[in-house]
Amino acid sequence: MKKHLSYNLLKDFCKKENWNKHSSSKGTTSGLTKRSMWIIEQIKNLGLGSMNVHKFEAPTYIPTKRTYSSFELRTDRNYTSVPLHYINIEVNVTNTNHDNTIIYLAHHDINNPNSENCQDNSASVCNLLSLAESLRGKNVNKNVYVVFTDCEEFGGKGAKELANRINEGVFGNVEYVVNLELTANGRNLWNDSENFVTKSTLLEKLNVEGEFTSVKTPFNDSVRLRGNNIDSVCIGILDDKNLKQVGEKGYCSTWAMCHKVEDTFDNNANADDMDNFVEFLQKLI
């Protein structure tokens, strides 16, 4: 694993213009966001394996005057000057022919276009790029995919698309999906604790490989996957101070930055913590 790769990628990623995909004035001829194009560029530059860009239609929205996160559906399909799409980016980093598969997941879409979105969820995207680089050329006994999903912030449509493709057998026999959120700093591991309707093999493995604190989380892609009978757990990291806050209040200062302009690289990113987390992820194969 390249030392501080995810941290250095994150420094660059957070500088990218985080415009909202529903803005017609800042569209691209490809119909993709600049964040999406940056991820695709890094996958190619790092030689991470076979990549599939799975496009699905984005409904046409316009922002209301109330807040940046409020949207109203518009029936006029000619609002945007270029076609816009949601995209999931799927990468087979091991290129094996094994039947069993593990998927690592992070959503790449954003809630606030005025924020660097370091914790939510740029750091997780960069940690998965680093994980994929560390697995390149290694002989493992399973297929390993990293998938970057779209539209987590607006209902988990990307996770629903991924669930459909998993259940159609596109990825082989998927044992479980490891979903990353809020992974810019800290050495304390946490997992989401609600909405488990069936036994989770992944949850059992997580508790064997590391010491986890179960926490109550907002909606995330794992909820959508579990609702489609796919074993998935959302995991992240916290420092000691914020873990204590979660234990006392159920929430913490780091999480409170999400969707705000304070969610910056300078406020949140820690190179050694990110490296340590990527090393842990390797234990889940």
C-alpha positions as a Markdown table, in Angstrom:
| # | Residue | x | y | z |
|---|---|---|---|---|
| 1 | Met | 0.0 | 0.0 | 0.0 |
| 2 | Lys | 1.4 | 3.4 | -0.9 |
| 3 | Lys | 1.9 | 5.5 | 2.2 |
| 4 | His | -0.7 | 8.3 | 2.5 |
| 5 | Leu | -2.2 | 7.7 | -0.9 |
| 6 | Ser | -5.8 | 8.1 | 0.2 |
| 7 | Tyr | -4.8 | 11.3 | 2.1 |
| 8 | Asn | -3.1 | 12.8 | -0.9 |
| 9 | Leu | -5.9 | 11.9 | -3.2 |
| 10 | Leu | -8.3 | 13.5 | -0.8 |
| 11 | Lys | -6.4 | 16.7 | -0.8 |
| 12 | Asp | -6.9 | 16.9 | -4.6 |
| 13 | Phe | -10.5 | 15.6 | -4.6 |
| 14 | Cys | -11.6 | 18.3 | -2.1 |
| 15 | Lys | -10.3 | 21.0 | -4.3 |
| 16 | Lys | -12.5 | 19.9 | -7.2 |
| 17 | Glu | -15.5 | 22.1 | -7.9 |
| 18 | Asn | -18.4 | 20.3 | -6.1 |
| 19 | Trp | -21.2 | 21.7 | -8.2 |
| 20 | Asn | -24.5 | 20.0 | -8.0 |
| 21 | Lys | -25.4 | 17.7 | -10.9 |
| 22 | His | -28.8 | 19.4 | -11.3 |
| 23 | Ser | -27.3 | 22.7 | -12.3 |
| 24 | Ser | -27.7 | 23.2 | -16.1 |
| 25 | Ser | -25.2 | 26.0 | -16.2 |
| 26 | Lys | -22.3 | 23.7 | -15.1 |
| 27 | Gly | -23.1 | 20.6 | -17.0 |
| 28 | Thr | -20.5 | 18.7 | -19.2 |
| 29 | Thr | -20.9 | 17.3 | -22.6 |
| 30 | Ser | -20.6 | 13.8 | -21.2 |
| 31 | Gly | -23.5 | 14.4 | -18.8 |
| 32 | Leu | -21.2 | 13.4 | -15.8 |
| 33 | Thr | -20.2 | 15.5 | -12.9 |
| 34 | Lys | -16.6 | 16.7 | -12.4 |
| 35 | Arg | -16.4 | 14.5 | -9.3 |
| 36 | Ser | -17.4 | 11.5 | -11.3 |
| 37 | Met | -14.9 | 12.3 | -14.0 |
| 38 | Trp | -12.1 | 12.7 | -11.4 |
| 39 | Ile | -12.8 | 9.3 | -9.9 |
| 40 | Ile | -12.7 | 7.7 | -13.4 |
| 41 | Glu | -9.4 | 9.5 | -14.1 |
| 42 | Gln | -7.8 | 8.2 | -10.9 |
| 43 | Ile | -9.0 | 4.6 | -11.6 |
| 44 | Lys | -7.2 | 4.8 | -15.0 |
| 45 | Asn | -4.1 | 6.5 | -13.6 |
| 46 | Leu | -3.6 | 4.0 | -10.9 |
| 47 | Gly | -4.4 | 1.0 | -13.2 |
| 48 | Leu | -6.9 | -0.4 | -10.8 |
| 49 | Gly | -8.6 | -3.0 | -13.0 |
| 50 | Ser | -11.6 | -3.5 | -15.2 |
| 51 | Met | -14.1 | -0.6 | -14.9 |
| 52 | Asn | -17.7 | -0.3 | -15.8 |
| 53 | Val | -19.5 | 3.0 | -15.7 |
| 54 | His | -23.2 | 2.1 | -15.1 |
| 55 | Lys | -25.4 | 5.0 | -16.1 |
| 56 | Phe | -29.0 | 5.4 | -15.1 |
| 57 | Glu | -31.4 | 8.3 | -15.7 |
| 58 | Ala | -31.4 | 11.3 | -13.4 |
| 59 | Pro | -34.7 | 13.0 | -12.9 |
| 60 | Thr | -34.8 | 16.7 | -13.7 |
| 61 | Tyr | -34.8 | 18.8 | -10.6 |
| 62 | Ile | -34.5 | 22.5 | -9.9 |
| 63 | Pro | -33.4 | 24.0 | -6.5 |
| 64 | Thr | -36.1 | 25.9 | -4.6 |
| 65 | Lys | -35.3 | 29.2 | -3.0 |
| 66 | Arg | -35.5 | 27.8 | 0.5 |
| 67 | Thr | -32.3 | 25.8 | 0.9 |
| 68 | Tyr | -29.7 | 24.1 | -1.2 |
| 69 | Ser | -31.0 | 20.7 | -0.2 |
| 70 | Ser | -34.6 | 21.3 | -1.1 |
| 71 | Phe | -35.7 | 20.2 | -4.5 |
| 72 | Glu | -39.0 | 20.1 | -6.4 |
| 73 | Leu | -39.6 | 17.8 | -9.3 |
| 74 | Arg | -40.1 | 19.5 | -12.7 |
| 75 | Thr | -42.1 | 18.0 | -15.5 |
| 76 | Asp | -40.3 | 19.9 | -18.2 |
| 77 | Arg | -37.6 | 17.5 | -19.3 |
| 78 | Asn | -35.8 | 20.2 | -21.4 |
| 79 | Tyr | -34.6 | 22.1 | -18.4 |
| 80 | Thr | -31.0 | 21.0 | -18.7 |
| 81 | Ser | -28.9 | 21.9 | -21.8 |
| 82 | Val | -27.1 | 18.5 | -21.7 |
| 83 | Pro | -28.3 | 15.0 | -20.7 |
| 84 | Leu | -27.4 | 14.3 | -17.1 |
| 85 | His | -27.1 | 10.9 | -15.5 |
| 86 | Tyr | -26.6 | 9.2 | -12.2 |
| 87 | Ile | -23.7 | 6.8 | -12.4 |
| 88 | Asn | -22.3 | 3.9 | -10.4 |
| 89 | Ile | -18.6 | 3.2 | -11.1 |
| 90 | Glu | -17.8 | -0.5 | -10.7 |
| 91 | Val | -14.2 | -1.7 | -10.6 |
| 92 | Asn | -13.1 | -5.4 | -10.5 |
| 93 | Val | -9.8 | -4.8 | -8.8 |
| 94 | Thr | -8.7 | -8.5 | -8.6 |
| 95 | Asn | -9.8 | -9.7 | -12.0 |
| 96 | Thr | -10.2 | -13.3 | -10.8 |
| 97 | Asn | -12.7 | -15.9 | -11.9 |
| 98 | His | -13.7 | -17.0 | -8.5 |
| 99 | Asp | -17.4 | -17.5 | -7.8 |
| 100 | Asn | -17.5 | -15.6 | -4.5 |
| 101 | Thr | -17.3 | -11.8 | -4.4 |
| 102 | Ile | -16.9 | -9.1 | -1.8 |
| 103 | Ile | -17.9 | -5.5 | -2.7 |
| 104 | Tyr | -16.6 | -2.4 | -1.0 |
| 105 | Leu | -18.8 | 0.6 | -1.4 |
| 106 | Ala | -18.7 | 4.4 | -1.0 |
| 107 | His | -21.1 | 7.0 | -2.4 |
| 108 | His | -19.6 | 9.7 | -4.5 |
| 109 | Asp | -22.5 | 12.2 | -4.7 |
| 110 | Ile | -22.8 | 15.2 | -2.4 |
| 111 | Asn | -25.5 | 17.1 | -0.5 |
| 112 | Asn | -24.0 | 20.6 | -0.3 |
| 113 | Pro | -22.2 | 21.9 | -3.5 |
| 114 | Asn | -20.6 | 24.7 | -1.4 |
| 115 | Ser | -18.8 | 22.2 | 0.8 |
| 116 | Glu | -15.6 | 20.2 | 0.3 |
| 117 | Asn | -17.6 | 17.2 | 1.6 |
| 118 | Cys | -14.4 | 15.7 | 3.1 |
| 119 | Gln | -16.1 | 13.4 | 5.6 |
| 120 | Asp | -19.3 | 12.9 | 3.6 |
| 121 | Asn | -18.1 | 11.1 | 1.6 |
| 122 | Ser | -15.0 | 12.1 | -0.2 |
| 123 | Ala | -12.6 | 10.5 | 2.2 |
| 124 | Ser | -14.3 | 7.1 | 1.8 |
| 125 | Val | -14.0 | 7.4 | -2.0 |
| 126 | Cys | -10.3 | 8.0 | -1.6 |
| 127 | Asn | -9.8 | 5.2 | 0.9 |
| 128 | Leu | -11.4 | 2.8 | -1.6 |
| 129 | Leu | -9.1 | 4.0 | -4.3 |
| 130 | Ser | -6.1 | 3.3 | -2.0 |
| 131 | Leu | -7.5 | -0.1 | -1.1 |
| 132 | Ala | -7.9 | -1.0 | -4.7 |
| 133 | Glu | -4.3 | 0.1 | -5.4 |
| 134 | Ser | -3.0 | -2.1 | -2.5 |
| 135 | Leu | -4.8 | -5.1 | -3.9 |
| 136 | Arg | -3.6 | -4.6 | -7.5 |
| 137 | Gly | -1.7 | -7.7 | -8.7 |
| 138 | Lys | -2.3 | -9.7 | -5.5 |
| 139 | Asn | -3.5 | -13.3 | -5.6 |
| 140 | Val | -6.7 | -13.5 | -3.5 |
| 141 | Asn | -9.3 | -16.3 | -3.4 |
| 142 | Lys | -12.3 | -14.0 | -4.1 |
| 143 | Asn | -13.5 | -11.5 | -6.6 |
| 144 | Val | -13.1 | -8.0 | -5.1 |
| 145 | Tyr | -15.0 | -5.0 | -6.4 |
| 146 | Val | -15.0 | -1.4 | -5.4 |
| 147 | Val | -18.2 | 0.4 | -6.3 |
| 148 | Phe | -18.8 | 4.2 | -6.1 |
| 149 | Thr | -22.5 | 4.8 | -6.0 |
| 150 | Asp | -24.6 | 7.9 | -6.9 |
| 151 | Cys | -27.7 | 9.4 | -5.3 |
| 152 | Glu | -27.1 | 8.2 | -1.7 |
| 153 | Glu | -28.0 | 11.7 | -0.5 |
| 154 | Phe | -31.3 | 11.7 | -2.3 |
| 155 | Gly | -32.8 | 8.4 | -1.5 |
| 156 | Gly | -30.2 | 5.8 | -2.3 |
| 157 | Lys | -31.1 | 5.3 | -6.0 |
| 158 | Gly | -27.5 | 4.2 | -6.8 |
| 159 | Ala | -27.6 | 1.5 | -4.1 |
| 160 | Lys | -31.0 | 0.3 | -5.5 |
| 161 | Glu | -29.4 | 0.0 | -8.9 |
| 162 | Leu | -26.5 | -1.9 | -7.4 |
| 163 | Ala | -28.8 | -4.2 | -5.5 |
| 164 | Asn | -30.7 | -5.0 | -8.8 |
| 165 | Arg | -27.4 | -5.9 | -10.5 |
| 166 | Ile | -26.2 | -8.0 | -7.6 |
| 167 | Asn | -29.5 | -10.0 | -7.5 |
| 168 | Glu | -29.2 | -10.4 | -11.3 |
| 169 | Gly | -25.8 | -12.1 | -10.8 |
| 170 | Val | -23.7 | -9.5 | -12.5 |
| 171 | Phe | -21.0 | -9.8 | -9.8 |
| 172 | Gly | -21.2 | -13.5 | -9.1 |
| 173 | Asn | -22.1 | -14.7 | -5.7 |
| 174 | Val | -21.8 | -11.6 | -3.5 |
| 175 | Glu | -21.1 | -12.6 | 0.1 |
| 176 | Tyr | -21.5 | -9.1 | 1.5 |
| 177 | Val | -21.1 | -5.4 | 0.8 |
| 178 | Val | -18.9 | -3.2 | 3.0 |
| 179 | Asn | -20.2 | 0.3 | 3.0 |
| 180 | Leu | -17.9 | 3.2 | 4.0 |
| 181 | Glu | -19.1 | 6.5 | 5.5 |
| 182 | Leu | -17.2 | 9.2 | 7.4 |
| 183 | Thr | -13.7 | 7.8 | 7.2 |
| 184 | Ala | -11.4 | 10.8 | 7.2 |
| 185 | Asn | -10.0 | 10.5 | 10.8 |
| 186 | Gly | -10.0 | 8.4 | 13.9 |
| 187 | Arg | -8.8 | 4.9 | 15.0 |
| 188 | Asn | -12.1 | 3.8 | 16.6 |
| 189 | Leu | -14.3 | 1.6 | 14.4 |
| 190 | Trp | -18.1 | 1.9 | 14.3 |
| 191 | Asn | -20.9 | 0.1 | 12.5 |
| 192 | Asp | -24.6 | 1.0 | 12.0 |
| 193 | Ser | -26.8 | -0.9 | 14.3 |
| 194 | Glu | -30.4 | -0.7 | 13.0 |
| 195 | Asn | -32.6 | -2.3 | 10.3 |
| 196 | Phe | -31.0 | -5.7 | 10.4 |
| 197 | Val | -33.8 | -8.1 | 9.5 |
| 198 | Thr | -31.6 | -11.2 | 8.9 |
| 199 | Lys | -28.4 | -12.6 | 10.2 |
| 200 | Ser | -25.3 | -10.8 | 8.9 |
| 201 | Thr | -22.2 | -12.7 | 8.1 |
| 202 | Leu | -20.4 | -9.4 | 7.6 |
| 203 | Leu | -21.3 | -8.1 | 11.0 |
| 204 | Glu | -19.9 | -11.3 | 12.6 |
| 205 | Lys | -16.7 | -10.9 | 10.6 |
| 206 | Leu | -16.3 | -7.3 | 11.5 |
| 207 | Asn | -16.5 | -8.1 | 15.2 |
| 208 | Val | -13.8 | -10.8 | 14.8 |
| 209 | Glu | -11.4 | -8.6 | 12.9 |
| 210 | Gly | -11.8 | -5.4 | 14.9 |
| 211 | Glu | -13.4 | -3.8 | 18.0 |
| 212 | Phe | -16.5 | -2.0 | 16.8 |
| 213 | Thr | -19.0 | 0.3 | 18.5 |
| 214 | Ser | -22.5 | -0.1 | 17.2 |
| 215 | Val | -24.1 | 3.4 | 16.6 |
| 216 | Lys | -27.4 | 4.7 | 15.3 |
| 217 | Thr | -26.9 | 6.3 | 11.9 |
| 218 | Pro | -29.1 | 8.2 | 9.4 |
| 219 | Phe | -30.1 | 6.5 | 6.2 |
| 220 | Asn | -27.2 | 5.1 | 4.2 |
| 221 | Asp | -26.7 | 2.8 | 1.2 |
| 222 | Ser | -26.6 | -0.3 | 3.5 |
| 223 | Val | -30.2 | 0.2 | 4.5 |
| 224 | Arg | -31.2 | 0.1 | 0.8 |
| 225 | Leu | -29.1 | -3.0 | 0.2 |
| 226 | Arg | -30.4 | -4.9 | 3.2 |
| 227 | Gly | -33.9 | -4.1 | 2.1 |
| 228 | Asn | -33.1 | -6.1 | -1.1 |
| 229 | Asn | -31.8 | -9.1 | 0.9 |
| 230 | Ile | -28.1 | -8.3 | 0.5 |
| 231 | Asp | -25.8 | -8.5 | 3.5 |
| 232 | Ser | -24.3 | -5.1 | 4.0 |
| 233 | Val | -23.0 | -3.0 | 7.0 |
| 234 | Cys | -22.1 | 0.6 | 7.1 |
| 235 | Ile | -18.8 | 1.3 | 8.9 |
| 236 | Gly | -16.6 | 4.3 | 9.7 |
| 237 | Ile | -14.1 | 5.7 | 12.1 |
| 238 | Leu | -14.0 | 8.2 | 15.0 |
| 239 | Asp | -11.3 | 9.7 | 17.2 |
| 240 | Asp | -11.5 | 9.2 | 21.0 |
| 241 | Lys | -13.2 | 12.6 | 21.7 |
| 242 | Asn | -16.0 | 12.1 | 19.1 |
| 243 | Leu | -16.5 | 8.4 | 20.1 |
| 244 | Lys | -17.1 | 9.6 | 23.7 |
| 245 | Gln | -19.6 | 12.2 | 22.4 |
| 246 | Val | -21.5 | 9.5 | 20.5 |
| 247 | Gly | -21.6 | 7.4 | 23.7 |
| 248 | Glu | -23.0 | 10.2 | 25.7 |
| 249 | Lys | -25.2 | 12.0 | 23.2 |
| 250 | Gly | -25.7 | 9.7 | 20.3 |
| 251 | Tyr | -24.0 | 12.2 | 18.0 |
| 252 | Cys | -20.7 | 14.1 | 17.8 |
| 253 | Ser | -18.9 | 17.2 | 16.5 |
| 254 | Thr | -17.4 | 15.5 | 13.5 |
| 255 | Trp | -20.7 | 14.2 | 12.3 |
| 256 | Ala | -22.3 | 17.6 | 12.8 |
| 257 | Met | -20.1 | 19.1 | 10.1 |
| 258 | Cys | -21.6 | 16.9 | 7.4 |
| 259 | His | -23.5 | 18.8 | 4.7 |
| 260 | Lys | -21.9 | 22.0 | 6.0 |
| 261 | Val | -19.1 | 24.2 | 4.6 |
| 262 | Glu | -17.1 | 23.2 | 7.7 |
| 263 | Asp | -16.7 | 19.7 | 6.3 |
| 264 | Thr | -13.2 | 20.5 | 4.9 |
| 265 | Phe | -10.0 | 18.7 | 4.3 |
| 266 | Asp | -8.1 | 20.9 | 6.8 |
| 267 | Asn | -10.7 | 20.3 | 9.5 |
| 268 | Asn | -11.0 | 16.5 | 9.2 |
| 269 | Ala | -8.3 | 14.6 | 7.2 |
| 270 | Asn | -5.6 | 12.6 | 9.0 |
| 271 | Ala | -3.1 | 10.7 | 6.8 |
| 272 | Asp | -2.1 | 8.0 | 9.3 |
| 273 | Asp | -5.7 | 7.3 | 10.4 |
| 274 | Met | -6.7 | 6.9 | 6.8 |
| 275 | Asp | -3.8 | 4.5 | 6.1 |
| 276 | Asn | -4.7 | 2.5 | 9.2 |
| 277 | Phe | -8.3 | 2.2 | 8.1 |
| 278 | Val | -7.3 | 1.0 | 4.6 |
| 279 | Glu | -5.1 | -1.7 | 6.2 |
| 280 | Phe | -8.1 | -2.9 | 8.3 |
| 281 | Leu | -10.3 | -3.1 | 5.2 |
| 282 | Gln | -7.9 | -5.7 | 3.7 |
| 283 | Lys | -8.7 | -8.0 | 6.6 |
| 284 | Leu | -12.3 | -8.4 | 5.4 |
| 285 | Ile | -11.4 | -10.4 | 2.2 |
